[in-house]
């Protein structure tokens, strides 16, 4: 899926962030609609994970979000390739090697964050709570760190007259908003969990409605903010084209094989 997506968009990679954001948002609302239609969740702002607790919506959620996680990973990789090539071609006054390593670190953080999104989809909160929360921490926590790393890289490019200054500013604002939403979600989630232990989920949701809605709404905005950050890649991806990969095919040469066991090697571009 990921490889095919990149090959199909190899000359239009700027479309990849848009497709990714639309895919994941639509996935959220599809599972939300299914869960509400079956009466599994209340219609007014449930937790995202609660829309995927029961069948059939959890099966749909897992499949769609897994694909979305792979697509986010592809955005991370293309962004890494883009920055790697920029650092290779442009001669900065300071240590390029250090910035290349910083770029690699950012890519690794992004990949692990995308893995966290897949974990959230595969390990439901009721069935595998610990793994679900680990995945959420990777997705939201490391996702926020990744956004700040990429923002720093964008400002580095801007200081060398590369890239768009408005994109760098938008990324900084997005990263700050992510931090505020992450803190808000974390605190309100903990507070509601404490009340849930005392009164049970149903009663706590009614008695502490404000805390509950603050927690759920901030979670939805937090997920959306990560996707809006990915959309900022659209500008830079306009300058990126991917060539088809080449395969090395080793076929036995019948004439040579009979004489000396040789092989014939051909290179084919896919």
C-alpha positions, -999 to 999 in steps of 0.1 A, spaced: 0 0 0 27 25 10 50 17 -19 22 17 -44 10 50 -31 45 66 -35 49 51 -70 15 64 -82 22 99 -68 59 100 -77 55 132 -97 27 146 -75 40 139 -40 25 172 -28 -8 154 -29 3 128 -3 -2 150 28 -37 160 16 -47 124 9 -33 113 43 -52 140 63 -85 133 44 -81 95 48 -76 96 86 -103 123 93 -128 103 72 -118 71 90 -126 88 123 -160 99 112 -169 66 96 -162 46 128 -179 74 148 -211 71 126 -211 33 129 -207 34 167 -235 60 171 -258 41 148 -254 9 168 -258 29 201 -224 20 213 -214 56 221 -232 88 228 -233 112 198 -218 142 216 -180 140 216 -170 105 227 -133 97 230 -119 86 197 -109 52 211 -144 47 224 -158 48 189 -137 16 182 -144 -5 213 -172 -27 199 -177 -47 167 -181 -39 138 -167 -4 142 -135 -15 158 -127 -38 128 -133 -9 104 -113 15 126 -83 -9 128 -81 -14 91 -85 22 81 -62 37 107 -35 11 100 -35 24 64 -35 60 76 -5 52 99 14 39 69 5 69 49 17 92 77 50 72 78 54 79 41 50 116 47 78 113 73 101 95 48 95 119 19 101 148 43 134 131 53 144 126 17 136 162 9 157 176 37 185 152 31 188 163 -6 186 200 4 214 196 29 234 177 3 230 203 -24 232 235 -4 264 246 13 255 260 47 280 279 68 278 256 98 280 219 103 259 201 77 267 167 92 251 177 124 219 188 106 218 156 86 219 136 119 192 159 133 171 151 102 177 113 108 166 117 144 135 135 133 126 108 108 130 80 134 108 99 159 82 103 132 82 66 123 78 56 159 50 81 163 32 66 132 37 31 148 20 45 179 -11 54 158 -12 18 145 -10 5 181 -39 27 191 -59 12 163 -50 -25 170 -51 -25 208 -85 -13 220 -87 5 252 -109 -21 269 -90 -52 257 -54 -40 259 -54 -9 280 -16 -7 287 -6 -12 250 -33 12 239 -20 40 262 16 33 252 5 37 216 -14 69 224 17 83 242 39 75 211 13 90 187 6 122 206 37 127 227 63 118 202 41 132 175 44 166 192 82 162 196 84 153 159 65 185 149 89 207 169 119 189 153 105 195 118 97 231 127 133 237 138 145 222 105 121 245 86 135 275 104 170 264 95 160 263 58 144 297 62 175 312 77 194 301 46 168 315 22 153 281 14 116 272 18 87 294 27 88 316 58 50 314 62 51 276 63 78 278 90 56 302 110 25 280 105 45 250 117 56 268 148 21 279 157 8 244 150 35 229 173 26 253 201 -11 245 197 -2 208 198 16 213 231 -13 232 247 -38 206 235 -16 177 247 -13 192 282 -50 200 283 -59 165 272 -35 149 296 -47 168 327 -84 165 319 -80 128 311 -64 121 344 -90 141 363 -118 123 346 -102 89 352 -100 97 389 -137 106 390 -145 75 369 -129 52 395 -151 67 422 -184 69 404 -182 47 373 -180 60 337 -217 66 331 -222 86 363 -189 105 361 -197 115 325 -229 132 338 -216 146 371 -184 160 357 -196 168 322 -173 198 318 -141 178 325 -153 150 303 -160 172 273 -128 191 278 -109 158 277 -127 144 246 -128 176 226 -91 183 232 -83 148 220 -102 153 188 -84 187 182 -51 171 192 -54 144 165 -65 171 140 -35 193 148 -11 165 139 -28 162 106 -28 199 99 10 198 105 13 171 79 -6 194 55 23 220 58 45 196 38 24 202 7 45 233 -2 79 216 -1 67 183 -16 59 203 -48 97 202 -55 101 165 -49 98 138 -75 105 101 -69 121 79 -96 110 44 -100 131 19 -81 154 -4 -99 157 -42 -93 187 -64 -100 176 -96 -117 201 -125 -117 190 -151 -143 210 -181 -152 226 -178 -187 220 -212 -202 250 -212 -224 273 -199 -197 257 -222 -171 265 -253 -192 301 -242 -196 311 -225 -164 279 -220 -143 278 -183 -149 247 -161 -145 234 -131 -165 225 -100 -146 201 -74 -158 188 -42 -143 152 -33 -148 135 0 -138 100 -6 -125 
